[in-house]
Amino acid sequence: MYRIVIPARYGSTRLPAKALADIGGRPLVYWVWSRAIMSAADSVTVATDDQRIVDVFAGTNADVVMTRDDHQSGTDRIAEVANLNHWAEDDIVVNLQGDEPLMPIANLDQVASLLKAHPSADIATVCEPITSKDEFDNPSVVKVIADQTGRALYFSRAPIPHIRDGSDGEIPNTARRHIGLYAYRVSFLKAFANLPESATEKLESLEQLRALDNGREIRIADCAEAVPAGVDTLDDLEVVRQLMAND
């Protein structure tokens, strides 16, 4: 089975109550869900910690699960959903972040198919080329390098790979921006929730490094379609409102 879970907590440091931010008369989280149900997924679940987000879906056929309010990450919240629903160990679960109302449907199906195609992998995810030096140097843009088979080697906020003899302003043609769209197997989700935070995860503040530090395999590919802006700040919200108004 291929499932999508949308973790949507009420609290947000940079943009309070982000999930309920109005876009065209509907809350942000509603648009994320409406995008997800157009995918090939067998089920779509919104996982939240707040009744106000549950209430968004009153009168719809959405599957909304109330989870604990003490989860440190969306992955932990998704693991709780998998346990509550007793999903099969080999079910594939895609983590669609609750602030990505414009995530292309093709990418949702792509990341699930990528994991299915690699039985040895625990996670699949996607990336896209970096085209500007500002983006390459920006620590808010997570970079990833992979081997020739598409197995992720490392994720970093630093500009990797580094060109030792390169000139200022040059960007490696292998430079990739990681897109925070993940597919997991349920068996991995259950194990991951019990792993302690790893050393490099703490340094980089990147949860996926916990998997690599524990010898887990992550498969990655260039995304099928370019990913428009998500919503982290008020400025991002205004950009997305304009994009959706023009769509």
Salt bridges, closest charged atoms under 4 A:
ASP49 OD2 - ARG77 NH2 3.96
ASP50 OD1 - ARG52 NE 2.84
ASP70 OD1 - ARG68 NE 2.83
GLU80 OE1 - HIS71 NE2 2.50
GLU89 OE2 - LYS190 NZ 2.65
ASP91 OD2 - ARG3 NE 2.98
ASP99 OD2 - LYS18 NZ 2.94
ASP122 OD1 - ARG216 NH1 3.14
GLU128 OE2 - ARG177 NH1 2.51
ASP137 OD2 - LYS133 NZ 2.64
GLU201 OE2 - ARG210 NH2 2.84
GLU217 OE1 - ARG151 NH1 3.51
GLU217 OE2 - ARG219 NE 2.75
ASP222 OD1 - ARG176 NE 2.85
ASP232 OD1 - ARG14 NH2 3.88
ASP232 OD1 - LYS18 NZ 3.79
GLU238 OE2 - ARG241 NH1 2.62
